[in-house]
Amino acid sequence: MRARGAPRASSRRDARAPRRATADVARRGATRTVARRARARAGARADATDGDASAVVVGGGVIGLTVALTLAERGMDVRVVAASFERTTSSVAAAFWFPFIVRTEPAALSDAWAIKSYEWYRELAREDGACGVEMRRCREFLKAPAPAAGWANAVEHYRALERGEHDEKYAGGYEFDVPVIAMPKFLPWLRTRCEALGVKFETRTLADVREARAFASNSERAFVVNCTGLGARRLVNDDLVKPVRGQVVYLKQDCGYGLFDDDPNALAYLIPRADCTVLGGTAQVDNDSLEPDDADERDIIAKCKRLWPELDETKVIGTNVGLRPSRTVVRCERDPADATLIHAYGHGGAGVTLCRGTALEVLALIEDA
């Protein structure tokens, strides 16, 4: 279903879209960072992935599955171990491409990983209609003027909104085309793609991430990749990982555009997907309750209705809760005590946005080991 008069994402770049010097610099820096640190896709040299390495990926969310797929695509023998493949934070995600509640070191890595993920999703949307990825036009509204995003030049359509173009209370904003991912379709698609490449799956609860070595195949070099999100608090004793509770509401009504309010205190957004529109949200730090809260639901509907007055409350069809695995800085590195243990967790609300870039980084770490 599509709202009348609301265009879907453009298939080509809008030549009139403004470009800022800061965005150009960030994009060039991000591209250089990925080229240097994630040489994986270029296949510039033969090394650890030429048949002598295997990997056990711990974690069944979007980071773990994307890492597994990326390694399998390079010919590695891969196994995925997780306590559950059904109830994960990823399965509840509103799932649109947009850096959110995330920090990397160096800072340019977040844009670099995001751009690599964007390019991957764009190709999937064009080539495989079964994957659940589609390009959507979105609008972010600003309370005060702000520079263009560092990733502005990487997307096919990006333009400034004038003051009052949506509502006089906003100072303007930006319009852009980005991937929106229906996770109920995308996660099973990821698993099917993995299985087609020979990836094996094991449902098992571990007491320590190093126990995953027991599932490694007999290879000369066996790596463990820790993609456990919140589980890293227990599995590697990382106290920097905190839950950030996110509640969403599902609406059987298409708002046409993705709509966001940039006010971090409001955290209001509407994400139209093929199956429904996702309304959000909340970002409650250190709240680990997975029970939907009626007051949160009412607040989400009210603030989304301020963004889009046409919202029909009678078309609400459900609500859900997930816990974002927040960390002061995303951890993506080899363990200092064990070069064959690689950590990739702490992506906060940006797991969908950074997953492919992170997976390429993991591959580069394996190749450089």
N, C-alpha and C positions, 0 to 999 in steps of 0.2 A: 504494500500500500504506500502511496506517495502523496504528500500534501501538494495541492494544486499550486502551480507557479513556483515551486521550489526545485531548482535544478540539481541534478546529481553531479558528481564530481566531473570536472573538465578533464578531457584526455590529453590536453596539451597545455603548455605553460602560457599564462596570461602575460603578454609582452608589456602590458601597462603596469604590472605590479611593481611597486617601489622596491628598490634594493638599497640597503645601507652598507656603508663601508665596514661597519662592525660585523655585520652578518657575513660579508664576503671574507673577512679575515678569519672569522670563526669557522666558516665552511672549509677554507683552505687548510687551516690548522687541523681540523677534524679529519679531513681526507688524508693528510700526510700522516697523522697518527695511526689511522687504520691501516694505511699502506705499509707502514713500518712495523706495527705491532701485530697485525693480523694478515700476514702474507699467505695465509692458508689457501684462499680461493685461487690465488695466482699460481700456486703449485710451483714456485720458483726453484725448489730444490727437493731432492729425494732424501728423506730422513726417517723420523720415527714412525711415520704412517705408512711406510712401504711394506706392510705385511707383517712386521715383527712386533707390533704394539697392539694391545687391547685396552679396553676401558670398562670400568663399572661406574655407571652414573647413579648417584644416590639422590633420589628426588623425582617425583612424578608430575610436577607442575610444568608450566610453559618453559621455564629455563632448563630444567632437566631434560624434557623431551626434545627441545630444540638442540641442546648440546648433543644428545644421543644421535639425532638425525644428521647433524653436521659432521660428527666423527664417522658415522657409518657411510656417509657420502664419500668420504676420503678412503674408504676401504678398511677401516678398523673393525675388529670384532668388538661389539658393544653389548653390554647387558645393563638393564635399568632395574634398580632395586628401590622400592618405596613401601612405606607403611600402607598407603592407599593411592589408587589411581583415580578414584571417583570423587572424593571430597577433598579438593585442594583449593587454595586461594585463587588460583588461576581459573577454576571452574565457575567462580562467582564474579569474576572481574567484569566491569563495564566494557573493558577491552577496546579501547581506541588508542591510536598511536599519538602519544603526547607525553613528554617527560614530566613526571609528577612525583613529588616527595622522594627525590633521589639526589645523591651527590657522589661524584667520583673524584679520584685523584690520579692524574691531573684532571682538572675540571673539564677540559676539552674532550675527554673520553666519553662523557655522557652523550654529547652531540654526535661524536664519531660512531658510537655503537648504535645510536638511534637512527642515523642516516643509513647505515648498513641494513638495519632491520626494515626501514621504510622501503628501500630498494627491493628487498626480498618480498615483502608483502605486495608491493605493486606488481611484481611479476606473477606472484601467485594469483592475484585478483584477475589478471589478464588471461592466465593459462589454465586455471583449474577452478571451475565454478563450484566444485564440491567442497572446497576447503573452508568456506565460511568467511572469506575475506572480501570486502568490497570497499571501494573508494567513495568517500562521502565529503561533501562540502561542509565545513564547520566555521563557526564564528565565535571569537573570543572577545568579550566586551571589557573595556578597561575603565576603572574609576579615575585614573590619571594617565596622561600620555606616557608611553614606554617605547623603547627602541624595538625594532624587529627582532625576532628570535634568531639565535645563532644558526639555526637550521633552515632559515627562510629560503635560501637559494637551492636547497636540496629538493623541495617539493614542487609539484608541477603548477600549482596555482597558489599565489600568496599576494594579498593586497591589503592596504590600509583601509579601515572603515572611518568614515568621517563622523565627527560629533553629531549625535542626533540621528544617525542612519538607522539605528534600531530603537533607541530610546534616549531622550534628552538627558537622562541622569548619567549617561556614560560619556566619557571623554573621547570615545572612538573605540578602536580595537583593530583586529585583524581577521581576515577571512582566508581560509586555506583548505586544500584538499588533502585528506589523510586517510590511512586505512582504518576501517572499523571491522572488528573481528567478532563473529558470533562464536563464543567459546564452546557452546554445546556441540558445534560442528567441528571447530578447529582442533580441539584436543584429540578427539577420536581420529581425525584426519592425520594428525602428527603421528599418532601411534601406528596407524595403518601404514604410513610411509616408512616408519622405522622397521616394522615387521617385514615389509617387502624387501628391505635391505639386510635382513637377517638378524635384527636386534631382538634379543630375548628379554622377557619381562618377568620379574619375580616380586611377589607381594610378601614383604618381610619387615618386621620392626627390629631395628638395630639399637643396641645400647651405646655403640661408639661407631663413628663413621668408618674406622679402619677395619671393622668386621666385614665390610663389603669385599675385601680382598678374597674372601672365601668363595665368591661368585665369579672371580676372574677366570678366563679361559687360560689354557696352558700356552702362554706366549713368552717370548724373551723379555718383553717389557710390559708390565701391567700397571695401568694408572687407575686411580680412584678419583672421581670428580664429584665434589660435594656441592650439590645444588638443593640443599635441604631447606632453604628459607628460614622460617621460624625454628625449624628443628635444629638449626646450628647452635641454638642456646644450650641444648642438651647434648647433642652429638659431638660438639667440639668445645663446649663450655665457653661460648662467646656471649658475654653479658652485654655487648654493644647492640645486640639484636633485640628490637622491641616490637611488640604487636601494635599496629595502628588499625583500629577497627573501622571497617567501611560497610555501611549499609546502603543498599540500593532498592529501588522500587521499579517494577516492570509494568509498562503501560501498553495496551493494545491500541496505539494511536501514533501515527507517524508525524513527527514535527518537521520533517523535510530536511532541515539543516541540523548539524550538531551545534549546540548552544552552550557557552560557558561564561560564567562570571569570574573574573580574575581575582576577586576578593577572597583571600585564603580563609577568612572567617566565615564567609558565606558557603563556599565550596558547593556551588550550584551548577549542575550540568544536565543536559539532555542529550543522549546518544541514540540516534535512530539506527536500528539494525533491521535486517530482513525479517526477523521473527517478532520483534517488539521494539519499543523505545525504552532505554534504561535511564532512570532518573537517579540523581545523586546529589549530595552524598554526605558522608561523615568521615572524619579523620581523627579518631579518638585514641590518643597515644596511651599505651599501657592498659588498654581495655581489651581483654581477651574473651569477652562474651560473644558467643555465636548465635545467641537468641535474638530474633528481630524485636525491635523496640517500637511500640506503637507511637510514642512521642516523636521518635526519630522519623518514622514514616510520615507523620503529619507535617513535620518541619520540612522534610524533603519535598513533599508535594506543594507546600505553600511557597517555598522559595523558587521552585521550578515554574510554578504558575506565574510568579512575578516576571520570570524570564520569557515565558510563553503563555500569555493569557488564554489562549485557545485550549489549554490542557483540560481534558474532561476526566474528572475524578472517578466517574462511573466506569471508566475503562481500565482502571488499575486491576492487574491480574495476579499480583504477587509481590513478595519482597524477599530479600536474601541478605546474608551477612558473610563477609570474609575478613581475614586478618592479614593486612599487608606486612611483609617481613622487612620492617624498616631498620636501617643501621646508619650510624653517623657517616660512613663512607661505604659504598659497595665494595665487597671483598672479592677480587678476582686475581688470584695469585697462586704460585706454588707455596706449599707449606714450608716454612723456614727449616723445619726439622726433617722433612721428607719430600724430596723433589718429585716423587711419583704420586703425591697427594695434591690435588688442585682444588682450590675453593672458588665457588662462584655463587654467591648469595648476598642478600641484603639489598635487593633492588626496590624495596618499598612498593610504591604504586606504579612503578615503571617496568615491571617484568615483561609485559607484552611489548613495550616500546623498545627495550634494549636486548631482547632475547637472542636475535640472530647475531648482533654485534658481539655480545658476550660469548656466544658459542664459537665465533671465529677467533676471539681472544684466547679461549681455552685451547683450541686447536693449535694456535701459534705457540702457546706455552708447552704443549706436548712436543711439538716439532723442535723446539729449542732446548728441550730437556737433555 
